[in-house]
Amino acid sequence: METRVAVIGIIVENPENIEKLNSILHSYSQYIIGRMGIPYKQRNINIISLAVDAPQDVISALSGKIGKIQGISAKTAYSNISGDKNAKTD
């Protein structure tokens, strides 16, 4: 299965919907490489960086679902590298 590496930048302006976000992320956990969250207290927002390795349609679906949550926005940056993440290397 061909996959892409991407970073999804997430801005949480409405902390009441964090549970919805975490539920979505949990359902896509098999594709998540890592996650970094930064609370920005001066602006009362949270910034999350999500690294993923998944088929492009899965990444788009994940980003779209996140973006539909009220008070949460997401943007995706794709790597130019693609391939089979299960392929063996020497």
PyMOL Python script that loads the backbone (N, CA, C, O; Angstrom):
from pymol import cmd

cmd.read_pdbstr("""\
ATOM      1  N   MET A   1       0.843  -1.167   0.000  1.00  0.00           N
ATOM      2  CA  MET A   1       0.000   0.000   0.000  1.00  0.00           C
ATOM      3  C   MET A   1       0.896   1.240   0.000  1.00  0.00           C
ATOM      4  O   MET A   1       1.747   1.382   0.878  1.00  0.00           O
ATOM      5  N   GLU A   2       0.720   2.122  -0.953  1.00  0.00           N
ATOM      6  CA  GLU A   2       1.525   3.332  -1.027  1.00  0.00           C
ATOM      7  C   GLU A   2       1.041   4.359  -0.021  1.00  0.00           C
ATOM      8  O   GLU A   2      -0.151   4.653   0.077  1.00  0.00           O
ATOM      9  N   THR A   3       1.994   4.894   0.719  1.00  0.00           N
ATOM     10  CA  THR A   3       1.660   5.869   1.752  1.00  0.00           C
ATOM     11  C   THR A   3       2.474   7.136   1.559  1.00  0.00           C
ATOM     12  O   THR A   3       3.466   7.155   0.831  1.00  0.00           O
ATOM     13  N   ARG A   4       2.035   8.185   2.223  1.00  0.00           N
ATOM     14  CA  ARG A   4       2.737   9.473   2.227  1.00  0.00           C
ATOM     15  C   ARG A   4       3.021   9.853   3.671  1.00  0.00           C
ATOM     16  O   ARG A   4       2.293   9.480   4.591  1.00  0.00           O
ATOM     17  N   VAL A   5       4.089  10.595   3.841  1.00  0.00           N
ATOM     18  CA  VAL A   5       4.404  11.159   5.150  1.00  0.00           C
ATOM     19  C   VAL A   5       3.902  12.598   5.136  1.00  0.00           C
ATOM     20  O   VAL A   5       4.127  13.331   4.173  1.00  0.00           O
ATOM     21  N   ALA A   6       3.223  12.997   6.204  1.00  0.00           N
ATOM     22  CA  ALA A   6       2.664  14.345   6.276  1.00  0.00           C
ATOM     23  C   ALA A   6       2.667  14.843   7.711  1.00  0.00           C
ATOM     24  O   ALA A   6       2.777  14.073   8.665  1.00  0.00           O
ATOM     25  N   VAL A   7       2.544  16.146   7.828  1.00  0.00           N
ATOM     26  CA  VAL A   7       2.376  16.794   9.131  1.00  0.00           C
ATOM     27  C   VAL A   7       1.053  17.536   9.095  1.00  0.00           C
ATOM     28  O   VAL A   7       0.787  18.309   8.174  1.00  0.00           O
ATOM     29  N   ILE A   8       0.233  17.298  10.095  1.00  0.00           N
ATOM     30  CA  ILE A   8      -1.035  18.012  10.217  1.00  0.00           C
ATOM     31  C   ILE A   8      -0.887  18.995  11.383  1.00  0.00           C
ATOM     32  O   ILE A   8      -0.668  18.598  12.527  1.00  0.00           O
ATOM     33  N   GLY A   9      -1.010  20.273  11.066  1.00  0.00           N
ATOM     34  CA  GLY A   9      -0.981  21.309  12.091  1.00  0.00           C
ATOM     35  C   GLY A   9      -2.394  21.579  12.565  1.00  0.00           C
ATOM     36  O   GLY A   9      -3.281  21.858  11.758  1.00  0.00           O
ATOM     37  N   ILE A  10      -2.608  21.500  13.861  1.00  0.00           N
ATOM     38  CA  ILE A  10      -3.944  21.643  14.443  1.00  0.00           C
ATOM     39  C   ILE A  10      -3.934  22.789  15.446  1.00  0.00           C
ATOM     40  O   ILE A  10      -3.060  22.862  16.310  1.00  0.00           O
ATOM     41  N   ILE A  11      -4.910  23.681  15.326  1.00  0.00           N
ATOM     42  CA  ILE A  11      -5.093  24.769  16.284  1.00  0.00           C
ATOM     43  C   ILE A  11      -6.423  24.542  16.993  1.00  0.00           C
ATOM     44  O   ILE A  11      -7.470  24.448  16.353  1.00  0.00           O
ATOM     45  N   VAL A  12      -6.369  24.456  18.321  1.00  0.00           N
ATOM     46  CA  VAL A  12      -7.570  24.247  19.122  1.00  0.00           C
ATOM     47  C   VAL A  12      -7.923  25.560  19.811  1.00  0.00           C
ATOM     48  O   VAL A  12      -7.234  25.995  20.733  1.00  0.00           O
ATOM     49  N   GLU A  13      -9.004  26.182  19.354  1.00  0.00           N
ATOM     50  CA  GLU A  13      -9.476  27.425  19.962  1.00  0.00           C
ATOM     51  C   GLU A  13     -10.634  27.184  20.914  1.00  0.00           C
ATOM     52  O   GLU A  13     -10.969  28.052  21.720  1.00  0.00           O
ATOM     53  N   ASN A  14     -11.252  26.004  20.827  1.00  0.00           N
ATOM     54  CA  ASN A  14     -12.382  25.657  21.684  1.00  0.00           C
ATOM     55  C   ASN A  14     -12.045  24.373  22.438  1.00  0.00           C
ATOM     56  O   ASN A  14     -12.274  23.282  21.917  1.00  0.00           O
ATOM     57  N   PRO A  15     -11.506  24.481  23.659  1.00  0.00           N
ATOM     58  CA  PRO A  15     -11.086  23.291  24.403  1.00  0.00           C
ATOM     59  C   PRO A  15     -12.230  22.353  24.773  1.00  0.00           C
ATOM     60  O   PRO A  15     -11.989  21.212  25.167  1.00  0.00           O
ATOM     61  N   GLU A  16     -13.463  22.819  24.652  1.00  0.00           N
ATOM     62  CA  GLU A  16     -14.609  21.957  24.954  1.00  0.00           C
ATOM     63  C   GLU A  16     -14.710  20.783  23.980  1.00  0.00           C
ATOM     64  O   GLU A  16     -15.354  19.780  24.287  1.00  0.00           O
ATOM     65  N   ASN A  17     -14.080  20.900  22.814  1.00  0.00           N
ATOM     66  CA  ASN A  17     -14.176  19.848  21.801  1.00  0.00           C
ATOM     67  C   ASN A  17     -12.925  18.974  21.709  1.00  0.00           C
ATOM     68  O   ASN A  17     -12.742  18.249  20.732  1.00  0.00           O
ATOM     69  N   ILE A  18     -12.074  19.044  22.720  1.00  0.00           N
ATOM     70  CA  ILE A  18     -10.862  18.216  22.743  1.00  0.00           C
ATOM     71  C   ILE A  18     -11.205  16.730  22.736  1.00  0.00           C
ATOM     72  O   ILE A  18     -10.507  15.944  22.095  1.00  0.00           O
ATOM     73  N   GLU A  19     -12.265  16.333  23.434  1.00  0.00           N
ATOM     74  CA  GLU A  19     -12.641  14.918  23.467  1.00  0.00           C
ATOM     75  C   GLU A  19     -12.993  14.409  22.076  1.00  0.00           C
ATOM     76  O   GLU A  19     -12.642  13.282  21.726  1.00  0.00           O
ATOM     77  N   LYS A  20     -13.684  15.222  21.276  1.00  0.00           N
ATOM     78  CA  LYS A  20     -14.003  14.830  19.895  1.00  0.00           C
ATOM     79  C   LYS A  20     -12.725  14.649  19.090  1.00  0.00           C
ATOM     80  O   LYS A  20     -12.587  13.688  18.334  1.00  0.00           O
ATOM     81  N   LEU A  21     -11.785  15.587  19.259  1.00  0.00           N
ATOM     82  CA  LEU A  21     -10.511  15.498  18.558  1.00  0.00           C
ATOM     83  C   LEU A  21      -9.768  14.231  18.961  1.00  0.00           C
ATOM     84  O   LEU A  21      -9.304  13.485  18.099  1.00  0.00           O
ATOM     85  N   ASN A  22      -9.650  13.984  20.254  1.00  0.00           N
ATOM     86  CA  ASN A  22      -8.931  12.804  20.726  1.00  0.00           C
ATOM     87  C   ASN A  22      -9.574  11.507  20.258  1.00  0.00           C
ATOM     88  O   ASN A  22      -8.875  10.528  19.997  1.00  0.00           O
ATOM     89  N   SER A  23     -10.887  11.491  20.152  1.00  0.00           N
ATOM     90  CA  SER A  23     -11.587  10.315  19.654  1.00  0.00           C
ATOM     91  C   SER A  23     -11.226  10.049  18.193  1.00  0.00           C
ATOM     92  O   SER A  23     -10.991   8.904  17.809  1.00  0.00           O
ATOM     93  N   ILE A  24     -11.181  11.090  17.393  1.00  0.00           N
ATOM     94  CA  ILE A  24     -10.798  10.941  15.983  1.00  0.00           C
ATOM     95  C   ILE A  24      -9.350  10.477  15.877  1.00  0.00           C
ATOM     96  O   ILE A  24      -9.037   9.562  15.115  1.00  0.00           O
ATOM     97  N   LEU A  25      -8.468  11.115  16.646  1.00  0.00           N
ATOM     98  CA  LEU A  25      -7.058  10.727  16.594  1.00  0.00           C
ATOM     99  C   LEU A  25      -6.874   9.274  17.022  1.00  0.00           C
ATOM    100  O   LEU A  25      -6.058   8.558  16.442  1.00  0.00           O
ATOM    101  N   HIS A  26      -7.618   8.837  18.025  1.00  0.00           N
ATOM    102  CA  HIS A  26      -7.529   7.445  18.465  1.00  0.00           C
ATOM    103  C   HIS A  26      -7.934   6.487  17.345  1.00  0.00           C
ATOM    104  O   HIS A  26      -7.326   5.429  17.183  1.00  0.00           O
ATOM    105  N   SER A  27      -8.954   6.851  16.577  1.00  0.00           N
ATOM    106  CA  SER A  27      -9.409   5.962  15.507  1.00  0.00           C
ATOM    107  C   SER A  27      -8.421   5.891  14.344  1.00  0.00           C
ATOM    108  O   SER A  27      -8.492   4.974  13.526  1.00  0.00           O
ATOM    109  N   TYR A  28      -7.506   6.847  14.266  1.00  0.00           N
ATOM    110  CA  TYR A  28      -6.473   6.852  13.229  1.00  0.00           C
ATOM    111  C   TYR A  28      -5.087   6.543  13.815  1.00  0.00           C
ATOM    112  O   TYR A  28      -4.076   6.799  13.161  1.00  0.00           O
ATOM    113  N   SER A  29      -5.026   6.008  15.014  1.00  0.00           N
ATOM    114  CA  SER A  29      -3.750   5.833  15.717  1.00  0.00           C
ATOM    115  C   SER A  29      -2.758   4.946  14.969  1.00  0.00           C
ATOM    116  O   SER A  29      -1.549   5.107  15.139  1.00  0.00           O
ATOM    117  N   GLN A  30      -3.231   4.024  14.153  1.00  0.00           N
ATOM    118  CA  GLN A  30      -2.314   3.149  13.417  1.00  0.00           C
ATOM    119  C   GLN A  30      -1.464   3.913  12.412  1.00  0.00           C
ATOM    120  O   GLN A  30      -0.424   3.415  11.982  1.00  0.00           O
ATOM    121  N   TYR A  31      -1.889   5.114  12.030  1.00  0.00           N
ATOM    122  CA  TYR A  31      -1.163   5.919  11.051  1.00  0.00           C
ATOM    123  C   TYR A  31      -0.303   7.014  11.685  1.00  0.00           C
ATOM    124  O   TYR A  31       0.507   7.640  11.002  1.00  0.00           O
ATOM    125  N   ILE A  32      -0.475   7.244  12.978  1.00  0.00           N
ATOM    126  CA  ILE A  32       0.215   8.355  13.639  1.00  0.00           C
ATOM    127  C   ILE A  32       1.624   7.944  14.043  1.00  0.00           C
ATOM    128  O   ILE A  32       1.816   6.962  14.760  1.00  0.00           O
ATOM    129  N   ILE A  33       2.611   8.714  13.571  1.00  0.00           N
ATOM    130  CA  ILE A  33       4.012   8.496  13.922  1.00  0.00           C
ATOM    131  C   ILE A  33       4.294   9.150  15.269  1.00  0.00           C
ATOM    132  O   ILE A  33       4.940   8.554  16.131  1.00  0.00           O
ATOM    133  N   GLY A  34       3.812  10.367  15.447  1.00  0.00           N
ATOM    134  CA  GLY A  34       4.043  11.090  16.688  1.00  0.00           C
ATOM    135  C   GLY A  34       3.151  12.307  16.783  1.00  0.00           C
ATOM    136  O   GLY A  34       2.567  12.758  15.797  1.00  0.00           O
ATOM    137  N   ARG A  35       3.062  12.827  17.996  1.00  0.00           N
ATOM    138  CA  ARG A  35       2.177  13.964  18.267  1.00  0.00           C
ATOM    139  C   ARG A  35       2.854  14.864  19.293  1.00  0.00           C
ATOM    140  O   ARG A  35       3.412  14.390  20.283  1.00  0.00           O
ATOM    141  N   MET A  36       2.797  16.173  19.040  1.00  0.00           N
ATOM    142  CA  MET A  36       3.343  17.132  19.987  1.00  0.00           C
ATOM    143  C   MET A  36       2.293  18.205  20.233  1.00  0.00           C
ATOM    144  O   MET A  36       1.782  18.810  19.291  1.00  0.00           O
ATOM    145  N   GLY A  37       1.976  18.435  21.483  1.00  0.00           N
ATOM    146  CA  GLY A  37       1.000  19.453  21.837  1.00  0.00           C
ATOM    147  C   GLY A  37       1.641  20.553  22.656  1.00  0.00           C
ATOM    148  O   GLY A  37       2.436  20.298  23.560  1.00  0.00           O
ATOM    149  N   ILE A  38       1.279  21.785  22.321  1.00  0.00           N
ATOM    150  CA  ILE A  38       1.818  22.941  23.030  1.00  0.00           C
ATOM    151  C   ILE A  38       0.661  23.821  23.492  1.00  0.00           C
ATOM    152  O   ILE A  38      -0.051  24.386  22.661  1.00  0.00           O
ATOM    153  N   PRO A  39       0.462  23.946  24.801  1.00  0.00           N
ATOM    154  CA  PRO A  39      -0.550  24.889  25.280  1.00  0.00           C
ATOM    155  C   PRO A  39       0.011  26.308  25.202  1.00  0.00           C
ATOM    156  O   PRO A  39       1.098  26.583  25.709  1.00  0.00           O
ATOM    157  N   TYR A  40      -0.728  27.191  24.573  1.00  0.00           N
ATOM    158  CA  TYR A  40      -0.295  28.588  24.453  1.00  0.00           C
ATOM    159  C   TYR A  40      -1.233  29.403  25.336  1.00  0.00           C
ATOM    160  O   TYR A  40      -2.256  29.909  24.874  1.00  0.00           O
ATOM    161  N   LYS A  41      -0.878  29.522  26.596  1.00  0.00           N
ATOM    162  CA  LYS A  41      -1.753  30.115  27.609  1.00  0.00           C
ATOM    163  C   LYS A  41      -2.058  31.586  27.368  1.00  0.00           C
ATOM    164  O   LYS A  41      -3.160  32.043  27.669  1.00  0.00           O
ATOM    165  N   GLN A  42      -1.089  32.344  26.821  1.00  0.00           N
ATOM    166  CA  GLN A  42      -1.318  33.767  26.580  1.00  0.00           C
ATOM    167  C   GLN A  42      -2.457  33.994  25.588  1.00  0.00           C
ATOM    168  O   GLN A  42      -3.157  35.004  25.670  1.00  0.00           O
ATOM    169  N   ARG A  43      -2.646  33.066  24.656  1.00  0.00           N
ATOM    170  CA  ARG A  43      -3.719  33.197  23.658  1.00  0.00           C
ATOM    171  C   ARG A  43      -4.898  32.265  23.932  1.00  0.00           C
ATOM    172  O   ARG A  43      -5.889  32.281  23.202  1.00  0.00           O
ATOM    173  N   ASN A  44      -4.787  31.453  24.986  1.00  0.00           N
ATOM    174  CA  ASN A  44      -5.832  30.502  25.354  1.00  0.00           C
ATOM    175  C   ASN A  44      -6.158  29.530  24.216  1.00  0.00           C
ATOM    176  O   ASN A  44      -7.324  29.241  23.948  1.00  0.00           O
ATOM    177  N   ILE A  45      -5.108  29.031  23.552  1.00  0.00           N
ATOM    178  CA  ILE A  45      -5.269  28.029  22.496  1.00  0.00           C
ATOM    179  C   ILE A  45      -4.270  26.899  22.728  1.00  0.00           C
ATOM    180  O   ILE A  45      -3.355  27.016  23.544  1.00  0.00           O
ATOM    181  N   ASN A  46      -4.460  25.820  22.004  1.00  0.00           N
ATOM    182  CA  ASN A  46      -3.521  24.705  21.998  1.00  0.00           C
ATOM    183  C   ASN A  46      -3.073  24.476  20.567  1.00  0.00           C
ATOM    184  O   ASN A  46      -3.871  24.558  19.634  1.00  0.00           O
ATOM    185  N   ILE A  47      -1.798  24.190  20.402  1.00  0.00           N
ATOM    186  CA  ILE A  47      -1.222  23.934  19.089  1.00  0.00           C
ATOM    187  C   ILE A  47      -0.740  22.489  19.092  1.00  0.00           C
ATOM    188  O   ILE A  47       0.015  22.076  19.972  1.00  0.00           O
ATOM    189  N   ILE A  48      -1.187  21.725  18.094  1.00  0.00           N
ATOM    190  CA  ILE A  48      -0.816  20.313  18.015  1.00  0.00           C
ATOM    191  C   ILE A  48      -0.186  20.057  16.651  1.00  0.00           C
ATOM    192  O   ILE A  48      -0.709  20.474  15.617  1.00  0.00           O
ATOM    193  N   SER A  49       0.938  19.369  16.673  1.00  0.00           N
ATOM    194  CA  SER A  49       1.610  18.933  15.449  1.00  0.00           C
ATOM    195  C   SER A  49       1.508  17.418  15.403  1.00  0.00           C
ATOM    196  O   SER A  49       1.912  16.734  16.344  1.00  0.00           O
ATOM    197  N   LEU A  50       0.974  16.898  14.319  1.00  0.00           N
ATOM    198  CA  LEU A  50       0.724  15.473  14.185  1.00  0.00           C
ATOM    199  C   LEU A  50       1.471  14.949  12.971  1.00  0.00           C
ATOM    200  O   LEU A  50       1.205  15.383  11.850  1.00  0.00           O
ATOM    201  N   ALA A  51       2.403  14.022  13.172  1.00  0.00           N
ATOM    202  CA  ALA A  51       3.135  13.392  12.072  1.00  0.00           C
ATOM    203  C   ALA A  51       2.453  12.069  11.733  1.00  0.00           C
ATOM    204  O   ALA A  51       2.193  11.253  12.617  1.00  0.00           O
ATOM    205  N   VAL A  52       2.164  11.863  10.449  1.00  0.00           N
ATOM    206  CA  VAL A  52       1.458  10.655  10.019  1.00  0.00           C
ATOM    207  C   VAL A  52       2.145  10.017   8.812  1.00  0.00           C
ATOM    208  O   VAL A  52       2.838  10.687   8.047  1.00  0.00           O
ATOM    209  N   ASP A  53       1.939   8.717   8.662  1.00  0.00           N
ATOM    210  CA  ASP A  53       2.379   7.960   7.488  1.00  0.00           C
ATOM    211  C   ASP A  53       1.189   7.105   7.091  1.00  0.00           C
ATOM    212  O   ASP A  53       0.877   6.115   7.752  1.00  0.00           O
ATOM    213  N   ALA A  54       0.518   7.497   5.996  1.00  0.00           N
ATOM    214  CA  ALA A  54      -0.737   6.853   5.619  1.00  0.00           C
ATOM    215  C   ALA A  54      -1.007   7.094   4.142  1.00  0.00           C
ATOM    216  O   ALA A  54      -0.374   7.953   3.528  1.00  0.00           O
ATOM    217  N   PRO A  55      -1.944   6.342   3.565  1.00  0.00           N
ATOM    218  CA  PRO A  55      -2.372   6.661   2.200  1.00  0.00           C
ATOM    219  C   PRO A  55      -2.921   8.088   2.149  1.00  0.00           C
ATOM    220  O   PRO A  55      -3.489   8.577   3.125  1.00  0.00           O
ATOM    221  N   GLN A  56      -2.750   8.742   1.016  1.00  0.00           N
ATOM    222  CA  GLN A  56      -3.148  10.150   0.907  1.00  0.00           C
ATOM    223  C   GLN A  56      -4.628  10.355   1.213  1.00  0.00           C
ATOM    224  O   GLN A  56      -4.991  11.357   1.830  1.00  0.00           O
ATOM    225  N   ASP A  57      -5.486   9.434   0.796  1.00  0.00           N
ATOM    226  CA  ASP A  57      -6.911   9.598   1.073  1.00  0.00           C
ATOM    227  C   ASP A  57      -7.220   9.493   2.562  1.00  0.00           C
ATOM    228  O   ASP A  57      -8.152  10.137   3.045  1.00  0.00           O
ATOM    229  N   VAL A  58      -6.457   8.695   3.291  1.00  0.00           N
ATOM    230  CA  VAL A  58      -6.644   8.579   4.739  1.00  0.00           C
ATOM    231  C   VAL A  58      -6.213   9.877   5.428  1.00  0.00           C
ATOM    232  O   VAL A  58      -6.884  10.352   6.343  1.00  0.00           O
ATOM    233  N   ILE A  59      -5.090  10.445   4.983  1.00  0.00           N
ATOM    234  CA  ILE A  59      -4.622  11.709   5.549  1.00  0.00           C
ATOM    235  C   ILE A  59      -5.644  12.811   5.292  1.00  0.00           C
ATOM    236  O   ILE A  59      -5.953  13.596   6.188  1.00  0.00           O
ATOM    237  N   SER A  60      -6.164  12.868   4.080  1.00  0.00           N
ATOM    238  CA  SER A  60      -7.172  13.877   3.744  1.00  0.00           C
ATOM    239  C   SER A  60      -8.436  13.708   4.579  1.00  0.00           C
ATOM    240  O   SER A  60      -9.017  14.689   5.044  1.00  0.00           O
ATOM    241  N   ALA A  61      -8.860  12.454   4.766  1.00  0.00           N
ATOM    242  CA  ALA A  61     -10.057  12.197   5.572  1.00  0.00           C
ATOM    243  C   ALA A  61      -9.830  12.615   7.020  1.00  0.00           C
ATOM    244  O   ALA A  61     -10.704  13.229   7.632  1.00  0.00           O
ATOM    245  N   LEU A  62      -8.668  12.289   7.568  1.00  0.00           N
ATOM    246  CA  LEU A  62      -8.347  12.668   8.946  1.00  0.00           C
ATOM    247  C   LEU A  62      -8.343  14.188   9.111  1.00  0.00           C
ATOM    248  O   LEU A  62      -8.964  14.720  10.031  1.00  0.00           O
ATOM    249  N   SER A  63      -7.651  14.871   8.228  1.00  0.00           N
ATOM    250  CA  SER A  63      -7.584  16.330   8.298  1.00  0.00           C
ATOM    251  C   SER A  63      -8.970  16.950   8.141  1.00  0.00           C
ATOM    252  O   SER A  63      -9.305  17.915   8.829  1.00  0.00           O
ATOM    253  N   GLY A  64      -9.772  16.397   7.237  1.00  0.00           N
ATOM    254  CA  GLY A  64     -11.124  16.906   7.027  1.00  0.00           C
ATOM    255  C   GLY A  64     -12.012  16.728   8.243  1.00  0.00           C
ATOM    256  O   GLY A  64     -12.766  17.632   8.604  1.00  0.00           O
ATOM    257  N   LYS A  65     -11.925  15.563   8.880  1.00  0.00           N
ATOM    258  CA  LYS A  65     -12.732  15.314  10.081  1.00  0.00           C
ATOM    259  C   LYS A  65     -12.331  16.252  11.216  1.00  0.00           C
ATOM    260  O   LYS A  65     -13.181  16.756  11.949  1.00  0.00           O
ATOM    261  N   ILE A  66     -11.034  16.478  11.348  1.00  0.00           N
ATOM    262  CA  ILE A  66     -10.562  17.401  12.392  1.00  0.00           C
ATOM    263  C   ILE A  66     -11.084  18.808  12.116  1.00  0.00           C
ATOM    264  O   ILE A  66     -11.563  19.487  13.024  1.00  0.00           O
ATOM    265  N   GLY A  67     -10.991  19.241  10.860  1.00  0.00           N
ATOM    266  CA  GLY A  67     -11.417  20.588  10.483  1.00  0.00           C
ATOM    267  C   GLY A  67     -12.902  20.844  10.637  1.00  0.00           C
ATOM    268  O   GLY A  67     -13.329  21.997  10.700  1.00  0.00           O
ATOM    269  N   LYS A  68     -13.696  19.785  10.701  1.00  0.00           N
ATOM    270  CA  LYS A  68     -15.147  19.944  10.860  1.00  0.00           C
ATOM    271  C   LYS A  68     -15.567  20.149  12.315  1.00  0.00           C
ATOM    272  O   LYS A  68     -16.719  20.481  12.593  1.00  0.00           O
ATOM    273  N   ILE A  69     -14.638  19.954  13.231  1.00  0.00           N
ATOM    274  CA  ILE A  69     -14.960  20.147  14.649  1.00  0.00           C
ATOM    275  C   ILE A  69     -14.982  21.646  14.942  1.00  0.00           C
ATOM    276  O   ILE A  69     -14.043  22.369  14.608  1.00  0.00           O
ATOM    277  N   GLN A  70     -16.054  22.096  15.563  1.00  0.00           N
ATOM    278  CA  GLN A  70     -16.206  23.520  15.902  1.00  0.00           C
ATOM    279  C   GLN A  70     -15.055  24.005  16.768  1.00  0.00           C
ATOM    280  O   GLN A  70     -14.762  23.410  17.805  1.00  0.00           O
ATOM    281  N   GLY A  71     -14.405  25.079  16.351  1.00  0.00           N
ATOM    282  CA  GLY A  71     -13.337  25.682  17.134  1.00  0.00           C
ATOM    283  C   GLY A  71     -11.979  25.027  16.972  1.00  0.00           C
ATOM    284  O   GLY A  71     -11.041  25.342  17.704  1.00  0.00           O
ATOM    285  N   ILE A  72     -11.868  24.105  16.002  1.00  0.00           N
ATOM    286  CA  ILE A  72     -10.595  23.428  15.738  1.00  0.00           C
ATOM    287  C   ILE A  72     -10.320  23.502  14.246  1.00  0.00           C
ATOM    288  O   ILE A  72     -11.196  23.202  13.435  1.00  0.00           O
ATOM    289  N   SER A  73      -9.096  23.905  13.877  1.00  0.00           N
ATOM    290  CA  SER A  73      -8.733  23.980  12.466  1.00  0.00           C
ATOM    291  C   SER A  73      -7.504  23.125  12.212  1.00  0.00           C
ATOM    292  O   SER A  73      -6.705  22.885  13.118  1.00  0.00           O
ATOM    293  N   ALA A  74      -7.356  22.663  10.968  1.00  0.00           N
ATOM    294  CA  ALA A  74      -6.236  21.792  10.609  1.00  0.00           C
ATOM    295  C   ALA A  74      -5.758  22.102   9.197  1.00  0.00           C
ATOM    296  O   ALA A  74      -6.553  22.372   8.297  1.00  0.00           O
ATOM    297  N   LYS A  75      -4.451  22.058   9.026  1.00  0.00           N
ATOM    298  CA  LYS A  75      -3.817  22.202   7.715  1.00  0.00           C
ATOM    299  C   LYS A  75      -2.779  21.106   7.579  1.00  0.00           C
ATOM    300  O   LYS A  75      -2.138  20.728   8.559  1.00  0.00           O
ATOM    301  N   THR A  76      -2.612  20.595   6.366  1.00  0.00           N
ATOM    302  CA  THR A  76      -1.706  19.477   6.128  1.00  0.00           C
ATOM    303  C   THR A  76      -0.594  19.861   5.175  1.00  0.00           C
ATOM    304  O   THR A  76      -0.823  20.529   4.166  1.00  0.00           O
ATOM    305  N   ALA A  77       0.609  19.433   5.506  1.00  0.00           N
ATOM    306  CA  ALA A  77       1.770  19.583   4.622  1.00  0.00           C
ATOM    307  C   ALA A  77       2.293  18.185   4.317  1.00  0.00           C
ATOM    308  O   ALA A  77       2.594  17.411   5.226  1.00  0.00           O
ATOM    309  N   TYR A  78       2.397  17.871   3.031  1.00  0.00           N
ATOM    310  CA  TYR A  78       2.828  16.544   2.590  1.00  0.00           C
ATOM    311  C   TYR A  78       4.306  16.529   2.232  1.00  0.00           C
ATOM    312  O   TYR A  78       4.834  17.494   1.678  1.00  0.00           O
ATOM    313  N   SER A  79       4.963  15.429   2.553  1.00  0.00           N
ATOM    314  CA  SER A  79       6.325  15.189   2.104  1.00  0.00           C
ATOM    315  C   SER A  79       6.275  14.744   0.642  1.00  0.00           C
ATOM    316  O   SER A  79       5.259  14.212   0.194  1.00  0.00           O
ATOM    317  N   ASN A  80       7.332  14.950  -0.084  1.00  0.00           N
ATOM    318  CA  ASN A  80       7.419  14.454  -1.463  1.00  0.00           C
ATOM    319  C   ASN A  80       7.743  12.973  -1.502  1.00  0.00           C
ATOM    320  O   ASN A  80       7.685  12.353  -2.564  1.00  0.00           O
ATOM    321  N   ILE A  81       8.086  12.396  -0.353  1.00  0.00           N
ATOM    322  CA  ILE A  81       8.441  10.988  -0.275  1.00  0.00           C
ATOM    323  C   ILE A  81       7.181  10.153  -0.160  1.00  0.00           C
ATOM    324  O   ILE A  81       6.323  10.428   0.678  1.00  0.00           O
ATOM    325  N   SER A  82       7.068   9.135  -1.000  1.00  0.00           N
ATOM    326  CA  SER A  82       5.969   8.199  -0.903  1.00  0.00           C
ATOM    327  C   SER A  82       6.534   6.795  -1.077  1.00  0.00           C
ATOM    328  O   SER A  82       7.654   6.623  -1.560  1.00  0.00           O
ATOM    329  N   GLY A  83       5.777   5.822  -0.694  1.00  0.00           N
ATOM    330  CA  GLY A  83       6.219   4.446  -0.828  1.00  0.00           C
ATOM    331  C   GLY A  83       5.423   3.543   0.067  1.00  0.00           C
ATOM    332  O   GLY A  83       4.411   3.940   0.643  1.00  0.00           O
ATOM    333  N   ASP A  84       5.895   2.308   0.178  1.00  0.00           N
ATOM    334  CA  ASP A  84       5.224   1.319   1.010  1.00  0.00           C
ATOM    335  C   ASP A  84       5.900   1.306   2.378  1.00  0.00           C
ATOM    336  O   ASP A  84       7.063   0.918   2.490  1.00  0.00           O
ATOM    337  N   LYS A  85       5.187   1.725   3.413  1.00  0.00           N
ATOM    338  CA  LYS A  85       5.805   1.805   4.744  1.00  0.00           C
ATOM    339  C   LYS A  85       6.122   0.424   5.313  1.00  0.00           C
ATOM    340  O   LYS A  85       6.864   0.319   6.289  1.00  0.00           O
ATOM    341  N   ASN A  86       5.573  -0.632   4.722  1.00  0.00           N
ATOM    342  CA  ASN A  86       5.839  -1.989   5.198  1.00  0.00           C
ATOM    343  C   ASN A  86       6.946  -2.667   4.404  1.00  0.00           C
ATOM    344  O   ASN A  86       7.304  -3.810   4.690  1.00  0.00           O
ATOM    345  N   ALA A  87       7.493  -1.970   3.407  1.00  0.00           N
ATOM    346  CA  ALA A  87       8.569  -2.566   2.597  1.00  0.00           C
ATOM    347  C   ALA A  87       9.819  -2.719   3.444  1.00  0.00           C
ATOM    348  O   ALA A  87      10.132  -1.861   4.269  1.00  0.00           O
ATOM    349  N   LYS A  88      10.519  -3.803   3.238  1.00  0.00           N
ATOM    350  CA  LYS A  88      11.753  -4.052   3.991  1.00  0.00           C
ATOM    351  C   LYS A  88      12.922  -3.367   3.302  1.00  0.00           C
ATOM    352  O   LYS A  88      13.032  -3.351   2.077  1.00  0.00           O
ATOM    353  N   THR A  89      13.786  -2.802   4.131  1.00  0.00           N
ATOM    354  CA  THR A  89      15.010  -2.187   3.610  1.00  0.00           C
ATOM    355  C   THR A  89      16.210  -2.945   4.129  1.00  0.00           C
ATOM    356  O   THR A  89      16.149  -3.551   5.198  1.00  0.00           O
ATOM    357  N   ASP A  90      17.290  -2.918   3.392  1.00  0.00           N
ATOM    358  CA  ASP A  90      18.514  -3.645   3.808  1.00  0.00           C
ATOM    359  C   ASP A  90      19.368  -2.826   4.719  1.00  0.00           C
ATOM    360  O   ASP A  90      20.423  -3.287   5.156  1.00  0.00           O
TER     361      ASP A  90
END
""", "prot")
cmd.dss("prot")
cmd.show_as("cartoon", "prot")
cmd.util.cbc("prot")
cmd.orient("prot")
